[in-house]
Amino acid sequence: LKEQLLDLAQRARWDPKTIMQGTTLDRFDGGVALVRYLTAPQKGGAMASREFFDLQGHREQLSEKGEGFLMTYFSVSAAQLSSVRTPGPQDPVRGRVHSGSGIRCWPLGPELWEVISVDNRELGGWVPAGLITPLMS
């Protein structure tokens, strides 16, 4: 499960409704990576794809449930890292993931996992009210 979540190119193949494409741009010590990904357009294209540049880290965790893992991520800007370019007028809308976002996964049995996700995301750009209103009610 960990590899399927951490490898964004692989995730784009099994989760095409969420991730349109993804790549690892750089790797750092301690299991940290700089990644870029594009979300898939939503609701038939009513909401355009968003581009994210995130620092993503993970660590193993042991408990009575077995060996699980914690994955955290947050966005970086062009001002923070030279390898993240400033978006141009033809680029997708740039989204941002705020710190505190992450996923915790614990095995419950063979091929069965408990997954807890916290996602504090700023989508950027314009989002049609018809997409947001049903989510908020």
N, C-alpha and C positions, 0 to 999 in steps of 0.2 A: 504493500500500500504506500509506503513512504516514497519509493522510487516513482510510483505512478503520480504522486502529488508534486514531488520536487522537480521532476523532469517535465518542463512545460511543453516541449515539442511532443513528448509522448502523451501528455494530458490533452493536447489539442486533437489527437487522434481518437481518444475514447470519450472526450467531453466537448464535441464541436459546437454544441449549443451555447457553451460558456466561453471557451477559449478558441479564438480563430487561429492564432499562431503564437508561438513563444520560443524564446531562446535564452540560453545562459551567456551573458556577455563576459563575465569574469568570475573567478573563484578566489576566495580568501581563506586564511587560516580559520580553524574552528568551525568548519561546515557552513560558512557564509558565502553567498553568491549574489552577484548583481544580475538581475533578470529583466528582460523586456518582453511584454506580451500585449496582444491585442484581444480585446473581448469581441465576441461575435455580436453583430447587430441584433437587436431585440425587437419583438413584435412586428415581424415582417419588414424591418428596416425603419420603423417609426423612431427608434432610438439608435443612433449611429454607434459604430464601434468606438471603443475608448482605448487609448494607449497608456500603459503603465510601465514605469521603471522602478523596480523595487529591490531593496536589499532583503534577502530571504535567508533565514538561518534555521537550523534544526539541531535538536539534541535528543539522545536516547533517554528514556526514563523507565526505571524498574519499579514495579509495585506488586501487590499480591495478585493482580490481574495478569501479570507477565511483563514482557518487554514492549513498551509503547514508545511513542515519540511526541515531541512538541515542535511545532513549526511556527515561527513568527515571521512577520514581514511588515515593511513600511516603505513608502515611496521616497525617492530621492529626486532632487531637482538638478537642472543643468548647473546651477551655482554651487551645488554640493560636490559633484563629481564631474571631472572633465570629460568622461566617456559618455555622459548623458547630454545629448544635444538639445538645444532650445527648439521647441516646435516651430515650424514654419507655417505659412498660410495654407498649404496643401496637406499638411499632416493631420492625422486623426486628432480628435479632442483628447487632451491630456487629462487623465484622471489621477487621483491621489489616494493612497491608502495611509491612514494615520496609525501611529504607533499604538500598540495595544491589540492589534489585529493578529489573529493566529488560529491554529488548529491543534487540538490535542487528540491523539488517537491511542486507544487501548484495545488489545485483542480480547475478544470474548469467546473465541473458539476458532477452529479452522475456518478460514475464509469469512469470519464474522468479526467486525470491529465496531467499537463505540467511537463515534467521531463528534467532537464538540468544536464548533467554529464560532469565532467572534470576528466580525468584519465591520470596521469603521471606515467607510469609503466615501470619498467626495468624487462624484461622477464628472463634474466639470461640464461646461457647455449648457445647452438647453435640453431639458427633458420634458416631453409632452405631459401635461397634467393628467391626461387620461391613463397614462402608465403608472403614475405615482398614486393617484387618489385611491384606487382599489387596494393598494398595498398598505395604505395608512388607515383604512377603516376596518 
